[in-house]
Structures are given as structure tokens and as C-alpha cells.
Amino acid sequence: MNAFLQTTLTFPTVLWSVLFAFCAIYWLLAAFGILDLDFGDAEPPDSTAATGVLARFGLGGVPLMVALALVTFFGWIISYFVQLLLLGQLSGALRLAGGIVTAVLALAPAVLASSLLLRPLRKFIARLRPAVPPSLLGRVGTVTTPRVDEKDGMAKFDDGGAGLRLQVRARAPDTFKRGDRVVLLEYRDADNTWRVISEARFNR
């Protein structure tokens, strides 16, 4: 037990331990109802920039904290065993340099493992989302993610309330950037997304 705690609280594992502890506390508070946990909306309204980045690495389509929890978990596992099996045998500047490299490079396999694990989970969460009425066809909205293309993107549409954020896609070669005005053209039930075109093209 002492060896486990020592490894967990030793650089670089301690960095991932803190991040993983933050995610664990979040889920604990969510379990007790102190924080909202809504699988029906995979993109929190105040995190469009973060979710846009995550989507580019195959981590989109699920709640932000689910993706972060998985990445931090795998990052912690990787750094823990590197520290236990390799860095613990080093000393001085060499150990510090190895720790810095491990802390940074652990992110890549952590993201890859999380992306693979999220593929089936993403389909399950899509089934939990409430159906969007077809009456939204033709509605104009604003792109909220850095980019909308064939694979990723979100836009916000006025629904008379707080606004409706939808997963949108653009057929190649069309692409859109944050702030562009788009129109809902087609609903795709298979992946719960909408095909959009530019407002200017729609009004021709």
C-alpha cells in the first residue's frame, strides 16, 4: 500500500492523479445529485471550444466529463507503471527529465485508448438523446465549434428559450467555421445529426 501511494504521489504520476481525482469528485457529486448529469446533451453549452478540440481526437459525441475522465484514467495508468517500472530506477536530473517526457507523452496513448473505448459508448448515448422534431428543417443557426465538416461540428439554433445545440454536418466540399450562419436541411436518424448548408446558398 505504501509503495502504491508513493508511486501515485510521485512526479509525474501525481499530475495525472490530481486530474483523475478531480474527475472522480465530479462523478461522486453527480451521483449524489449535487451536479447535473445529463447524457441527453453530450455538449455542455459553455464548452464548445473544448468539445471541438476533443472531437478532432475522436472524443466527441459524449459528455465532456466522460471523455476527460477516460483520458485522465488511462494517462494515470500509463504514468503509474512507467514510474513504477522505469523512472523509479533512475535518479537526479535523468529521473526529472524522464518524468517530464512521461507526463507529456502519456497523453497520446491515453487519448487513443479513450477514443477506442468511446466508440460503442457513443452509439449508446445517441439512443438516450430525445428525438428532435422534423419541424426544425429550414431553421437558421450559428456554428459554435471551430469547424463543421462531414465528421464533426455543432451549431446553435433559436428555440425561443436558451437555444438548441445540435450536431451538424456539411457535405463535402462545404465547410463552415465558428460564427457562420447555416440552415438545417436534412435530419439523419442513423447518427442523430443534421446536414446543413450556408444561409446564403439556402436563400438563393
N, C-alpha and C positions, 0 to 999 in steps of 0.2 A: 504493500500500500504506500509506504514511504517512497519507494522508487517511482511509483506511478505519479504521485503528487509532485515529486521533484522534477520529473520529466515534463509534466504538464505545465509547471510554473517556471520552466527554464526557457530562455530565448533560444530559438524562435517560436517554440510551441506556444508560449504564453500569449503571443499576439493572436493566434488563432483561438486559443482558449477563451480570451476575452470576447471575441466576436461570437463564438459559439454560445457562450454564457448569455450574451445579450439576446440572441435568438431564442434560447431556452426560456429565459424570463418572459419574453414576449408571448410565447406559446402557453406558458403557465398562466399568465394574466388573461389570455384569451380563453383558456379552458374554464376559468372562474367567472367569465363574463365581464371582466373589468375592461377589456379591449374588445372591439368588434372583430369578428372573424367571419367574413363574407366570401364564400367560394363562388358566389354568383357573379362577382365582379373581380376579374383577375387583374385589373389595373387600377390601383388607388388613384383618386383624382389629383393628388398632389405629387405624383411620382412619374410623370410621363417621360421625363428625361432619363431617369434611371431605368425604367422599363424598356425604353427604346434601346439603351445600351445592352441590357440583358437579352433582348430579343435577337440581337445580332450574334449572340453567342449561343443561341439555341435554348435560352432560358425563359423565353416569353410564353404567354398563354396561360400562366399560372399566377396566383397571388405573389406579389413581390417578396414577402417574407418566407414563402415556401422555397423559392429559388435561393434566397440568401442563406436560409437555414441549411440547405443541402450543400451549397458551396463551402460554407464555413465548416460543416461536419467533415467533408472529405479533405478540406485543407488541414483541419486539425489532425485527422488520422495520418495523413502523409507526413506532416511535420513532426508528429509524435514519434513515428517509427524511424524517421531519419535521425532525429535527436537521440533516440534510444540506441540505435544500432551503429550509427556512424559518428555523429558530432560529439557524442559523449566520450569518444576515444581521442578526441583532439583537445588542444589547449591553446590558450593565448589568442593571438591575432588570427591564427588559422581557424580556430573554432568560431570566432566572431564573424569572419568573412564567410565561412560555410553557413552560419546561421542566417546571415542577410540573404545569401543566394537561395537558401531553402525557403525562407519566408516569402520571397517573391515568386520563385518558380513553382511552388506548391499550388499556386492559383490555377495554372494551366490544366494539369490533370484533374484538379477539383472541379473546374468548370466542365470539362469533358465528361467526367463521371456523372455529374449532376444532370447534364443535358441528356445523356442516355437514359437515366432513371426517370426523367420527366416526360419522356415520350408517351408511355402508356397513361401516366397520371394526367397529362394534358387533355387526352381524349375523355377521361372520366370527368374532369372538371367542366369540360364543354357541355356535357349532358346535364350538369347541375344548373347551368345558366337558364334563366327564364327565356321563353321564346319571344322574339322581337316581332311585333306586328308588321305585316307587309305594307301597311298604310304609310310607312316611313319612306317608301320609294319616292324619289324626286326631292327629298328634303336636302337643304343646303347646310353644310357644316364646315368646320375649320380643322385642318390637320394639326394634331397635338404632339406627334412624335417627330424626330429628326427627319424621317423619311417614310414614305409609303411606296411600296412596290408590290411585286407578285407574292412575296412571302410574309412581309410584316407591315405594320402600320396601324395607327389609331386616329380617329377624328371625333370631335365633339359636336353634337347636334342639339339645337334648342328644342326642349320638350315642354316648355312652359314652367319648368322648375329649375332644379340645379344643373340640368343639362344631361344629355345622354352620350356616354362614351362608347363607341363601337369599334370593333376590329374591322378594318377596311383593307382592301387590296386593290391594286391598279394593274390592269392588263398591260404587258409589255407592248411597246416601248415606253408607255406612260410611267412617270414617277412624280411624286409630289414631296414638298418639303414643309416643315412646320410653318403654319400661318396661311398656307394655300387654301383656297375655297374649293370644296368638292361637293359632288351631288351623288346621293345614293341611287345606283342604277339597277342593282340586282342583288338579291339575298341568296347566299349559298348555304343551304342547310347542312351539308356534309361536314363543314368545319366552322359553322356559326360565324361566318364573315360576310361582309358586303363588298361588292365591286363598285368602285367609284370612278367618276370621270371629272374633269375640271368643270367649274361652273360656267366658264366662258364657252367651252365646247358644248355643254348642255343647252345653252341659250341660243346657239346659232340657228 
